[in-house]
């Protein structure tokens, strides 16, 4: 019995030693704290404070939520203390995608993280990096200083222009008419600049594996925008529940109709394309998911559609109610397109984790808008001269209207560009329309300054700007 008891004591001492050793090791190891606004209060007990400022001249203030946006850790100010010591210990801090990361010994830690706002890039900053791009003088549409809408009187086919407009981020520069200085090469594929967004990001539309401008640029030739068509919901890049009716709360019915729940058929196709090989993996971290793509589903009360229905039904955007959408009014009726997204909270499609828009996209890819087509030179009349023309049909992501005559002819309609370069109305279930992907490059993307070719100005089809990885 005594021998047995002695063995138990030895084993017990051995186990205690192992446990203490593990505890000592754990106390000395480095741990990465991943902090966001949802767990910040939990880690406050561990002695972590977040302070931030939004300008160089401003003072740091403490916050109980991690700010979202373009911030970086101020390494000269930030520090950690260990077990009440006044001496700073070595730590690594980083702000990334609205989260703070601290790598340090996890025992007795007390950290003060100072975040400072980085100067937001602008379209002018990006324009200065691209040689051979100069703002045009006369010939550009007049822009309303209050609304940001342009006044378009005709298509632009006689010359190439780089014009100035207004978007949700500030001043934007866009290409209009007959241009050949907006070519970009990413890896083995070619793109064209639609515009430089106000936040300095660069919006591009796909042109395929060559700089041919006829019968090129379509990622997939025949795709339905949505496979069903008999409800307002189907004008959505994503959509909600169908069959909603006008009742005591049309606002609720509208929100249910256009909730971003189900992926449209065309968004599914874009995701499949994106996950293929035409944007090589090493370039995907250069894409921006925050600038977004506008699927403007704001109804507009317009009674000009030939129908026996009463005009007041043109404003609901629910179920099978006759509805004209905002882009239809701006591009077809009033000729006053806009780069702004009227309901950015729901209709501006951005990637998950973005600081802007609805944050519903898995991948940073979308489509051109009808407004952008009009700015480029397209209207509802033939134009085979402006730079977007490629002799093919392709979808935009702008709703046109939900239309019906009587009870038998009801369908959702979205804008496309047709094979004569004009804006066209297509039922969403039309399966003979192509997909021409659109992406946004980050504002700090680097380019070769002389293009890749041996002739022509930088940015031309023979000498395109070439995206650099570093």
Protein Blocks (a to p, Z undefined) as FASTA:
>chain_A
ZZmmmmmmmmmmmmmmmmmmmmmmmmmpccdddddfklmmmmmmnopacdddfbfklccd
ddfbdcedjddddfklgccdeehiabdcddddddeehiacddddfehpacdddddddddd
dfklmmmmmghiacdfehiacddfklopacdfbdcfkbccddddddfkbccdddehjdfk
lcccehjaccddfbdcfkopacdddebjafbfghghiabfbdcfbfbfbbfklmpfbdcd
ehiacdfblmlmmmmmmpcfbccfklmmmmmmmmmmmbcfklmmmpcfklopaddfbdcd
dfkbgcfbdfklmmnopajbccddfklmmmmmnopacfbdfblmlmmccdehiaghjlla
fbdcddddfklmmmnopacbdcfkbmklgoiacddfbdfbdcdehjllgcdddddddfko
pacdddfklckbccdddddddfklccdfkljbfgdjehiaklccdddfZZ
